[in-house]
Amino acid sequence: MCGIVGLFLKKDDLRPKLGDMLTDMLITMTDRGPDSAGIAIYGDETGGLKITVQSDTPGEAFAGLGEALAEAFGPDAKLRVVDTHAVLTLPKEHEAAALDWLEARGLRVMGAGESMEIFKEVGLPRDVAARFGIREMGGSHGIGHTRMATESAVTTLGAHPFSTADDQCLVHNGSLSNHNDMRRRLAKKGVFTKTENDTEVGAAYISSRIAEGATLGEALEGTLKELDGFFTFVTGTKNGFGVVRDPVACKPAVMAETEDYVAFASEYRAFADLPGIEAARVWEPEPATVYFWER
């Protein structure tokens, strides 16, 4: 039993409030997943690449990292430390080299992209959001997850969202029964996962389909044919977010839409403090049906 939230803003005047609204939604889902939490924020672009990394020993790992980054990749490479995470910005042409460089330094890459930043840690959603200052973050859309671990350890790497491609990530409520088989199939295509979590396999499947030329909608439709189990997926991309539930619709889900936003949550109570919710169109997403919104 986990909790999922998602918020897609249709109007730019709400962008400064994105983190605040998402934080309230996430905290409301605490009793669905109190062991860890995470949020992906799609914020302002820098004209280059943003890479979010994490360390269990940030004081040691991030000391001198900014200077080393600039020396390795030039003066346009910058570092912003956020608690146990850090966001690196650098020219996109350095992406492959930078990822190898970071791995050699023992840093965990949470995600990369032109607009996406991912923050996740062990702990109550309220505490995780406060540590990273999520309330102060603005952007166009975001997704979040509160986890109750049932099939793998309570760790930072086990927390959602999972990202396996630039500006793409996934949160999941449920369990996949064929994730090991799919992991092997993806590996044959050169797509590899880093954890034992089945959600990362779902993320890798969706991103691999998009890399092969599928649209977000087509990739989500593919999950209904090739991923077995029960699941609600909410996926974020640079341009928007999408939702799909398994054919049985085993896990709870609800959506709300106004002229200003589209919101998703595992339970309606996560919408309680959203502006204009009393006039929203509220519905339960249908089983085996893809929904997505893009800018």
TORBATOR-869887 format. One line per 2 residues: number of its first residue (from 1); their letters; for each residue x, y, z of C-alpha. Coordinates in steps of 0.001 Angstrom, whole numbers, plus 524288, in hexadecimal, padded with zeros to 5 digits. Each point is the difference from the previous one (the first is absolute). Example, Ala and Ser with C-alpha at 12.3 -4.5 7.8 and 13.67 -1.06 7.14 Angstrom:
2
1 = AS = 8300C 7EE6C 81E78 ~ 8055A 80D70 7FD6C
REM end
This chain:
295
1 = MC = 80000 80000 80000 ~ 80678 80C72 7FB29
3 = GI = 7FB40 80DB0 7FD07 ~ 80176 80739 7F31F
5 = VG = 7FDBB 80E49 7FCC6 ~ 80188 807AD 7F37F
7 = LF = 7FD3A 80DE8 7FBE5 ~ 80053 805E8 7F252
9 = LK = 7FE4A 80EC0 7FF55 ~ 7F913 805B3 7F446
11 = KD = 802DD 80E2E 80388 ~ 80D4B 805E6 8026B
13 = DL = 7FB66 808CD 80B10 ~ 7FF23 7F3F5 808BA
15 = RP = 80E00 7FBAE 7FD4F ~ 805B3 80636 80C6A
17 = KL = 7F617 7F833 80816 ~ 802B2 7F299 7FA28
19 = GD = 808E3 7FB15 80ADA ~ 7F70B 80503 80AAB
21 = ML = 7F404 7F962 7FA3B ~ 8071E 7F33F 7FD59
23 = TD = 80581 7FFC8 80DCD ~ 7F27B 80115 8060C
25 = ML = 7FB1B 7F525 7F727 ~ 80B86 7F745 8035F
27 = IT = 7FEDD 801E5 80EB3 ~ 7F19D 7FC60 7FF5D
29 = MT = 8041B 7F2BC 7FA90 ~ 8092C 7FD18 80B78
31 = DR = 7F81D 7F4D3 805AB ~ 8009F 7F91C 7F2E2
33 = GP = 80ED9 80017 8007D ~ 80788 8050E 80BC8
35 = DS = 80D6F 7FA0D 7FD93 ~ 80527 80876 7F4E0
37 = AG = 7FBA6 80A4D 7F65D ~ 8042B 806EC 7F3AD
39 = IA = 7FC0C 80A9E 7F68F ~ 803BD 8034E 7F20B
41 = IY = 7FEE1 80E6F 7FCBB ~ 7FFE7 804DF 7F202
43 = GD = 8050B 80DB7 801D3 ~ 80735 80A78 7F883
45 = ET = 80954 7FBF1 7F55A ~ 80DFB 804CE 80079
47 = GG = 80343 7FEB5 7F19A ~ 807D1 7F3CB 80319
49 = LK = 7FF0D 7F39E 807F8 ~ 7FC8A 7FDFE 80E4E
51 = IT = 8049B 7F3C5 80710 ~ 7FAF8 7FD11 80DB1
53 = VQ = 80909 7F7AF 8086D ~ 7FF3C 7FAA8 80DD7
55 = SD = 80996 7FBBC 80A82 ~ 7FE66 7FA0C 80D7A
57 = TP = 80BCF 8082D 8042A ~ 7FD58 80D1B 7F976
59 = GE = 8098A 807C9 8084C ~ 80B30 7F7BE 7FB05
61 = AF = 7FADF 7FD25 7F25E ~ 7FC66 80DF1 7FC60
63 = AG = 80BE7 806A7 805DD ~ 80799 805C1 7F4B2
65 = LG = 7F6C5 7F9DA 7F628 ~ 7FC6C 80D09 7F9C5
67 = EA = 80E34 80370 7FD89 ~ 802F1 7F26F 7FAB9
69 = LA = 7F414 800CE 7F73C ~ 80441 80D05 7FA27
71 = EA = 80DBF 7FAED 7FE01 ~ 7FB1B 7F3D9 7F904
73 = FG = 7F539 80620 7F7B3 ~ 802B3 80E84 7FF53
75 = PD = 7FB3D 80C63 806C1 ~ 7F1EA 7FE08 7FBAA
77 = AK = 7FF07 7F3F9 808BD ~ 7F990 80396 80CF3
79 = LR = 7FC05 7F91E 80C8E ~ 7F48C 80258 80931
81 = VV = 7FFEA 7F7D9 80C76 ~ 7F2A8 7FC76 805B2
83 = DT = 801B6 7F7F6 80C70 ~ 8041C 7F238 7FBEA
85 = HA = 7FDF9 80368 7F1AF ~ 806CC 8092F 7F6A9
87 = VL = 7FBD6 8053D 7F2D0 ~ 80A9C 80184 7F5DD
89 = TL = 7FDD9 808A2 7F41E ~ 808EA 7FEF8 7F43E
91 = PK = 7FFB2 80020 7F120 ~ 7F859 7F46D 7FACE
93 = EH = 80B28 7FB62 7F753 ~ 8072C 7FBDC 80C66
95 = EA = 7F515 7F6FC 804AA ~ 8063D 7F2B7 7FD60
97 = AA = 80D3A 8041A 80545 ~ 7F9E2 8066A 80BE5
99 = LD = 7F818 7F3E7 80388 ~ 80C4E 7F799 7FF7E
101 = WL = 8075A 80A38 807ED ~ 7F575 80042 80A7E
103 = EA = 7FF55 7F132 800D7 ~ 80EB8 7FF71 801D1
105 = RG = 7FE80 8092F 80B96 ~ 7F5F1 7F6F5 8063C
107 = LR = 7F452 8090C 7FE34 ~ 7F279 7FAA4 7FD32
109 = VM = 7F90D 80623 7F482 ~ 7F1A1 8025A 802F7
111 = GA = 7FCB3 80569 7F297 ~ 803F4 8092B 7F532
113 = GE = 7F960 80900 7F663 ~ 7FE28 80DC3 7FB5B
115 = SM = 7F56A 8031C 809FC ~ 7FE5C 7F44E 80939
117 = EI = 80599 7FF45 80DBF ~ 7FD6F 7F43C 808DB
119 = FK = 800F7 8000B 80ED0 ~ 7FD52 7F3C6 80817
121 = EV = 8040A 7FA9D 80D22 ~ 7FC3F 7F6F6 80B0E
123 = GL = 7F6E1 80637 809EC ~ 7F273 805AB 80188
125 = PR = 7FB2D 807B9 7F42C ~ 7FEF1 80C55 80863
127 = DV = 80E2E 7FEE3 8040F ~ 80502 7FC80 7F27E
129 = AA = 7F906 80B97 7F9DA ~ 8054C 8092D 80A82
131 = RF = 80E03 7FB34 7FE70 ~ 7FFFA 80371 7F1A2
133 = GI = 7F7F1 80C6D 800B8 ~ 7F5EB 7FAA3 7F689
135 = RE = 7F610 80A56 803E4 ~ 808AB 80AA5 7FA7A
137 = MG = 801D3 7F954 7F2CC ~ 7F88B 804AC 7F422
139 = GS = 7FD43 7F97E 7F31E ~ 7F625 7FB91 7F5FD
141 = HG = 7FCE9 7F277 80566 ~ 804A4 7F58D 80943
143 = IG = 7FD46 7F289 8057D ~ 80249 7FA42 80D6F
145 = HT = 7FF74 7F34F 80794 ~ 7FF01 7FB4C 80DFC
147 = RM = 804F6 7F22A 801A8 ~ 7FC5A 7F48C 8088B
149 = AT = 80A7E 7F606 7FC9A ~ 7FAB8 7F241 7FE55
151 = ES = 80965 7F963 7F695 ~ 80D23 806B4 801CD
153 = AV = 807A0 80713 80A7E ~ 7FD27 80D9A 80515
155 = TT = 80AEE 80781 7F965 ~ 801F4 80C89 7F869
157 = LG = 801CB 7F861 7F36A ~ 7F37C 7F88A 802A9
159 = AH = 7F81C 80C7E 80102 ~ 7F87F 8058F 7F46F
161 = PF = 8004E 806B4 7F645 ~ 808AC 7F7C7 7F735
163 = ST = 8065F 80615 7F423 ~ 80635 7F86D 7F4D6
165 = AD = 80099 80A95 7F586 ~ 80199 80EAD 7FF37
167 = DQ = 7F427 80777 8051B ~ 7F851 7F360 80205
169 = CL = 7FC2B 7F9A5 80CD7 ~ 7F5D0 7F70D 805DE
171 = VH = 7F8B7 7FDBF 80CB9 ~ 7F863 7F37B 8023F
173 = NG = 7F632 7FA18 8093F ~ 7FEE0 7F142 7FED6
175 = SL = 808A1 7F483 7FC75 ~ 804FF 7FA6C 7F32B
177 = SN = 800DF 7F138 7FEE7 ~ 8087E 7FF4A 7F3BB
179 = HN = 809E9 80A81 8033A ~ 80B85 7F696 80015
181 = DM = 7FC91 7FAEE 7F279 ~ 7FE32 80DF3 7FB23
183 = RR = 80CEE 803D8 80624 ~ 806BF 7F581 7F7E6
185 = RL = 7F8E5 8043C 7F3A8 ~ 80405 80E11 8021B
187 = AK = 80E1D 7FC0C 8027D ~ 8006B 7F982 7F2A4
189 = KG = 7FCA3 80D59 7FA62 ~ 80AE9 8065D 807C3
191 = VF = 7F6CF 805BB 80A3B ~ 8047C 7FCE1 80DD5
193 = TK = 7FA02 80275 80D62 ~ 80790 802C8 80C7A
195 = TE = 7F6EE 7FAF5 80AA6 ~ 7F750 7F440 802D0
197 = ND = 7F3E4 8088C 8007C ~ 7F595 7FC37 7F618
199 = TE = 7FC5C 80E44 7FE0E ~ 80D2B 802D4 7F9DF
201 = VG = 7FD0A 7F55D 7F616 ~ 7F332 806CF 7FCC9
203 = AA = 80733 80CDC 7FE3E ~ 80A2E 7F98D 7F751
205 = YI = 7F585 7F98C 7F7AE ~ 7F8F6 80CEA 7FDB7
207 = SS = 80C70 807A6 7FD09 ~ 804EC 7F55F 7F6CB
209 = RI = 7F353 8007C 7F851 ~ 800DE 80EC5 7FEEE
211 = AE = 80E37 7FEE4 7FBAF ~ 7FB67 7F6BB 7F540
213 = GA = 7F6BD 80A6E 7FAF4 ~ 7F373 7FD61 8077C
215 = TL = 7F807 80B32 80559 ~ 7FD7E 800DA 80E96
217 = GE = 7F247 7FADF 7FDAC ~ 804F6 7F481 7F7FA
219 = AL = 80A40 7FCAB 80A3D ~ 7F5B6 7FFEB 80AB6
221 = EG = 7F709 7F78E 7F7A3 ~ 80B55 7F684 7FE94
223 = TL = 8008E 7FE01 80EAC ~ 7F269 7FA08 7FF60
225 = KE = 804B4 7F5A9 7F662 ~ 80DAB 7FD09 804FF
227 = LD = 80029 80270 80EAE ~ 7F8AC 7F640 80882
229 = GF = 7FAF8 802BD 80D94 ~ 7F806 80AB5 80627
231 = FT = 8045E 80DFE 7FEA8 ~ 7FCCB 80E33 7FF51
233 = FV = 80AA1 80762 7F8C1 ~ 801D1 80EAF 7FFD3
235 = TG = 80B16 80412 7F729 ~ 8062F 80D46 7FE07
237 = TK = 80671 8050F 7F3B5 ~ 80597 80D2B 7FC42
239 = NG = 7F312 80419 7F9F9 ~ 7F5F8 7FA0C 80914
241 = FG = 7FB63 7F40D 80752 ~ 7F829 7F3B9 7FD82
243 = VV = 7F7E6 7F637 807C0 ~ 7FC6E 7F1D0 7FD9A
245 = RD = 7F9D6 7F578 8089E ~ 80059 7F153 7FDF3
247 = PV = 7F3EE 7F95D 7FA2B ~ 7FABF 7FC5A 80D72
249 = AC = 802A3 80D8C 805C0 ~ 8041E 7F9A9 80CB0
251 = KP = 805EF 80C38 80613 ~ 7F823 80C2D 80385
253 = AV = 80131 80C17 7F781 ~ 7F8D6 80CB5 7FDE5
255 = MA = 801EC 80BBB 7F72E ~ 7FB79 80E19 8000E
257 = ET = 8006A 80A23 7F53F ~ 7FD4C 80E95 7FFC7
259 = ED = 80370 80AF4 7F69E ~ 80CAC 80195 807A8
261 = YV = 80529 7F233 8023F ~ 7FE99 7F14B 7FF1A
263 = AF = 8027F 7F87C 80C9A ~ 80196 7F1A8 8033A
265 = AS = 80001 7F94B 80D46 ~ 7FDE2 7F2C8 8061B
267 = EY = 7F519 805E9 80830 ~ 7F71C 80BC3 7FE74
269 = RA = 80427 805FF 80CEA ~ 80D06 803D0 7F9CF
271 = FA = 7F862 80A10 7F802 ~ 7F9B6 8069A 80BBB
273 = DL = 808BD 80C19 80013 ~ 8015C 801EE 7F154
275 = PG = 7FAA3 80D0B 7FB43 ~ 7F2D1 7FEEF 7F951
277 = IE = 7FE69 7F193 8032A ~ 7F1A7 8020D 80343
279 = AA = 7FD5E 80302 7F199 ~ 808EE 7F582 7FA5C
281 = RV = 7FBCB 7F4B8 7F789 ~ 80365 7F444 80864
283 = WE = 80035 7F200 7FB23 ~ 80616 7F2B3 801FD
285 = PE = 808D1 7FC68 7F491 ~ 7FADD 7F43C 7F89C
287 = PA = 8073D 7F2FD 80010 ~ 8093A 7FD5C 7F489
289 = TV = 7FE4A 80DF0 7FB2F ~ 80AEF 80998 7FD41
291 = YF = 7FED5 80E36 8040F ~ 80A6A 80A1E 7FD44
293 = WE = 80187 80E9F 7FF43 ~ 80AFD 80747 7F94F
295 = R = 803B8 80E1B 7FE23
REM end
